[in-house]
Amino acid sequence: MRFSILALDGLFDTGLTVLLDALSLANRFSSQQMGGVPRFALSVVGAQEGPLGTRPAAREAHHSGPEAGLVIVPAPCAGTPDELVAALERPDMRKVKAQLLAWHAQGARVAASCIGTFLVAETRLLDHREATTTWWLGPLADIRSSQAPYIIPNHLAQADPLIRRFERWARDPLKAGFSLLEAAYALAASTRSLQRRCQDVLGKSPLAYFQYLRVERAQSLLHGSGLDVEAIAAEVGYADGATLRTLLRQRLGRGVRALRPDLR
């Protein structure tokens, strides 16, 4: 079987090299266990003639395209939704989409990693199918408490202008407490709009996100300051250290001693 990684122009360097390293290691391990016979051929292919990027592997890509096998689309270099939309609309990306469809018609299967799924979706090969993509473009993480360590709401907040401004505003009154009316007034938004946008982007209410920021700040102070628990509680707006200890255990699944052993 042939595994072909598509070398997009302007891809993330790690998007290409991680795939190459992971698949090369898989082939090596398979060869060791199966009597020295590689399980698949690995190559880098390009959809158009001309330079394909800065990585040596990308420069060495051939343009003939894969025989029937698996084509893997790595992530294009985009850090925001607007950048991704612009990348997908480039003329070279339209050629890539046409080439993927041609390879698929010839019998090749198509896969993608990270935001490469959006490029595959543009070909309509994902119509009526489910696909997993990157978490930074929306609240894709499970928000149950058991999954709390894997959620990164601050990064999700950066994808939305209103929530980004709310996140910056909310860090100042951590000590004083939260008011939805004050937050909406400061952001020139209605309380309903702020609540709805927080739920859509973060999967949390504004108050729940404010509480998250308090826990985040308290955790930072535990690691990076010499303050005791009572002082840290006051810094983030809690009446006493006992309340903070309880909250940390509820939100993080760990107590103060686990976070900073020198505190009792």
C-alpha positions as CSV (number, residue, x, y, z in Angstrom):
1,M,0.0,0.0,0.0
2,R,1.2,3.5,-0.8
3,F,0.9,6.3,1.8
4,S,1.3,9.8,0.1
5,I,1.5,13.0,2.1
6,L,0.3,16.0,0.1
7,A,2.9,18.9,0.3
8,L,0.7,22.0,0.4
9,D,2.3,25.3,-0.4
10,G,2.5,27.2,2.9
11,L,1.8,24.2,5.2
12,F,2.8,24.0,8.9
13,D,6.3,22.5,9.0
14,T,5.3,20.3,11.9
15,G,2.2,19.2,9.9
16,L,4.5,17.6,7.4
17,T,7.4,16.4,9.5
18,V,5.3,14.8,12.3
19,L,3.4,12.8,9.7
20,L,6.7,11.7,8.0
21,D,8.3,10.8,11.4
22,A,5.2,8.9,12.7
23,L,4.6,6.9,9.5
24,S,8.3,6.2,9.1
25,L,8.5,4.9,12.6
26,A,5.4,2.8,12.1
27,N,6.9,1.2,9.0
28,R,10.2,0.5,10.8
29,F,8.5,-1.1,13.8
30,S,6.3,-3.1,11.5
31,S,9.3,-4.3,9.5
32,Q,11.1,-5.4,12.6
33,Q,8.1,-7.5,13.7
34,M,7.2,-8.9,10.3
35,G,10.5,-10.2,9.1
36,G,12.0,-7.1,7.5
37,V,9.2,-6.4,5.0
38,P,7.9,-2.8,5.0
39,R,4.1,-2.7,5.3
40,F,3.7,0.4,3.1
41,A,5.6,2.8,0.8
42,L,5.8,6.4,2.0
43,S,6.2,9.4,-0.3
44,V,5.6,13.1,-0.4
45,V,3.6,14.4,-3.4
46,G,2.7,17.8,-4.8
47,A,-0.5,18.8,-6.6
48,Q,1.2,21.4,-8.8
49,E,4.6,22.1,-10.3
50,G,7.0,24.6,-8.7
51,P,8.4,25.1,-5.2
52,L,6.4,23.5,-2.5
53,G,7.8,25.1,0.6
54,T,11.0,25.4,2.7
55,R,11.2,21.9,4.2
56,P,13.7,19.5,2.4
57,A,11.0,16.9,2.2
58,A,8.6,19.3,0.5
59,R,11.2,20.4,-2.0
60,E,11.8,16.8,-2.9
61,A,8.2,16.0,-3.5
62,H,7.3,14.5,-6.9
63,H,4.4,15.7,-8.9
64,S,3.1,12.5,-10.6
65,G,0.7,11.9,-7.8
66,P,0.0,8.6,-5.9
67,E,-1.1,5.4,-7.3
68,A,-4.2,3.9,-5.6
69,G,-3.5,4.1,-1.9
70,L,-3.9,6.8,0.9
71,V,-3.4,10.5,0.4
72,I,-2.9,12.5,3.6
73,V,-3.6,16.2,3.7
74,P,-1.6,18.0,6.4
75,A,-2.6,21.3,8.0
76,P,-2.3,24.5,6.0
77,C,-0.5,27.3,7.9
78,A,-3.4,29.3,9.4
79,G,-3.8,30.4,13.0
80,T,-7.3,32.0,12.9
81,P,-10.6,31.2,11.1
82,D,-10.1,34.2,8.8
83,E,-6.6,33.0,7.8
84,L,-8.0,29.6,7.1
85,V,-10.8,30.9,5.0
86,A,-8.4,33.0,3.0
87,A,-6.0,30.0,2.5
88,L,-8.8,27.8,1.2
89,E,-9.8,30.4,-1.4
90,R,-6.3,30.7,-2.9
91,P,-6.0,29.7,-6.6
92,D,-3.4,27.0,-5.7
93,M,-5.8,25.5,-3.1
94,R,-8.5,25.2,-5.8
95,K,-6.1,23.2,-7.9
96,V,-5.3,21.0,-4.9
97,K,-9.0,20.3,-4.4
98,A,-9.4,19.3,-8.0
99,Q,-6.3,17.1,-7.8
100,L,-7.7,15.4,-4.7
101,L,-10.9,14.6,-6.5
102,A,-9.0,13.2,-9.4
103,W,-6.9,11.0,-7.2
104,H,-10.0,9.8,-5.4
105,A,-11.7,9.0,-8.7
106,Q,-8.6,6.8,-9.5
107,G,-9.2,4.8,-6.3
108,A,-7.1,6.6,-3.8
109,R,-8.5,7.2,-0.3
110,V,-8.2,10.6,1.3
111,A,-7.4,11.5,4.9
112,A,-6.4,14.7,6.7
113,S,-4.9,15.9,9.9
114,C,-5.8,18.9,12.0
115,I,-7.3,21.7,9.9
116,G,-6.5,19.8,6.7
117,T,-10.0,18.4,7.2
118,F,-11.4,21.7,6.1
119,L,-9.6,21.4,2.7
120,V,-11.0,17.9,2.3
121,A,-14.5,19.2,3.2
122,E,-14.2,21.8,0.5
123,T,-14.0,18.9,-2.1
124,R,-17.3,17.6,-0.7
125,L,-15.8,14.2,0.0
126,L,-16.9,14.6,3.6
127,D,-20.5,15.3,2.7
128,H,-22.8,13.3,5.0
129,R,-19.8,12.0,7.0
130,E,-18.4,12.8,10.4
131,A,-14.9,14.2,10.8
132,T,-12.7,15.3,13.7
133,T,-10.7,18.5,13.3
134,T,-8.7,20.8,15.6
135,W,-10.1,22.2,18.9
136,W,-9.1,25.8,18.4
137,L,-11.8,26.6,15.9
138,G,-14.7,25.9,18.3
139,P,-15.8,24.3,21.5
140,L,-15.1,20.8,20.2
141,A,-13.8,19.4,23.6
142,D,-16.2,17.5,25.9
143,I,-17.0,20.0,28.7
144,R,-17.9,17.4,31.3
145,S,-15.9,17.7,34.5
146,S,-14.0,14.5,33.8
147,Q,-12.6,16.1,30.7
148,A,-11.7,19.5,32.4
149,P,-7.9,19.0,32.2
150,Y,-8.1,18.8,28.4
151,I,-10.2,22.0,27.8
152,I,-8.4,25.2,26.8
153,P,-11.1,27.9,26.9
154,N,-8.7,30.8,26.8
155,H,-7.5,29.6,23.4
156,L,-11.0,29.2,22.2
157,A,-11.8,32.7,23.3
158,Q,-9.2,34.1,20.9
159,A,-11.3,32.9,17.9
160,D,-14.2,35.3,18.6
161,P,-13.7,39.1,18.8
162,L,-16.4,39.7,21.5
163,I,-15.2,36.8,23.7
164,R,-11.6,37.9,23.2
165,R,-12.6,41.4,24.6
166,F,-14.6,39.8,27.4
167,E,-11.6,37.6,28.4
168,R,-9.4,40.7,28.6
169,W,-12.0,42.7,30.6
170,A,-12.7,39.9,33.0
171,R,-9.2,39.6,34.2
172,D,-9.3,43.0,35.9
173,P,-12.2,42.5,38.3
174,L,-11.3,39.1,39.5
175,K,-10.8,40.4,43.0
176,A,-14.0,42.5,43.1
177,G,-16.4,40.0,41.7
178,F,-18.5,39.5,38.5
179,S,-21.4,41.5,37.2
180,L,-23.0,40.5,33.9
181,L,-24.5,44.0,33.5
182,E,-21.1,45.7,34.0
183,A,-19.4,43.3,31.6
184,A,-22.0,43.8,28.9
185,Y,-21.8,47.6,29.4
186,A,-18.0,47.6,29.1
187,L,-18.2,45.6,25.9
188,A,-21.0,47.6,24.4
189,A,-23.1,44.4,24.1
190,S,-26.4,43.2,25.4
191,T,-26.4,40.7,28.3
192,R,-28.2,38.3,26.2
193,S,-25.7,38.5,23.3
194,L,-22.8,38.0,25.7
195,Q,-24.4,35.0,27.3
196,R,-25.3,33.4,24.0
197,R,-21.8,34.0,22.5
198,C,-20.0,32.6,25.6
199,Q,-22.1,29.5,25.4
200,D,-21.5,29.1,21.6
201,V,-17.8,29.7,21.7
202,L,-16.7,28.4,25.1
203,G,-19.5,26.1,26.1
204,K,-19.8,28.1,29.4
205,S,-21.8,31.0,30.8
206,P,-20.0,34.3,31.3
207,L,-20.0,33.6,35.1
208,A,-18.6,30.1,34.7
209,Y,-15.8,31.5,32.5
210,F,-15.1,34.2,35.1
211,Q,-14.9,31.5,37.7
212,Y,-12.5,29.6,35.4
213,L,-10.3,32.7,35.2
214,R,-10.3,32.9,39.0
215,V,-9.1,29.3,39.3
216,E,-6.5,29.9,36.6
217,R,-5.1,32.9,38.4
218,A,-5.1,31.1,41.8
219,Q,-3.2,28.2,40.2
220,S,-0.7,30.6,38.7
221,L,-0.2,32.3,42.1
222,L,0.3,28.9,43.8
223,H,3.1,28.0,41.4
224,G,4.7,31.4,41.0
225,S,4.3,33.4,44.2
226,G,5.2,33.0,47.9
227,L,1.7,33.9,49.0
228,D,-0.2,31.7,51.4
229,V,-3.6,30.3,50.6
230,E,-5.5,33.0,52.5
231,A,-3.7,35.7,50.5
232,I,-4.2,34.0,47.2
233,A,-7.9,33.6,48.0
234,A,-8.2,37.4,48.6
235,E,-6.3,38.1,45.4
236,V,-8.9,36.2,43.3
237,G,-12.0,37.4,45.2
238,Y,-12.8,34.6,47.7
239,A,-13.6,35.2,51.3
240,D,-11.2,32.6,52.7
241,G,-8.7,29.9,51.9
242,A,-11.2,27.1,52.7
243,T,-13.5,28.3,49.8
244,L,-10.5,28.4,47.4
245,R,-9.3,24.9,48.5
246,T,-12.8,23.5,47.8
247,L,-13.0,25.2,44.5
248,L,-9.6,24.0,43.3
249,R,-10.4,20.4,44.2
250,Q,-13.8,20.6,42.4
251,R,-12.4,22.2,39.2
252,L,-9.0,20.6,39.0
253,G,-9.5,17.4,40.8
254,R,-6.5,18.2,43.0
255,G,-6.0,20.0,46.3
256,V,-3.6,22.7,47.3
257,R,-1.1,20.2,48.6
258,A,-0.9,18.5,45.2
259,L,-0.5,21.9,43.5
260,R,2.1,23.2,45.9
261,P,3.4,20.7,48.5
262,D,5.0,23.4,50.7
263,L,1.6,24.7,51.7
264,R,-0.4,23.1,54.5
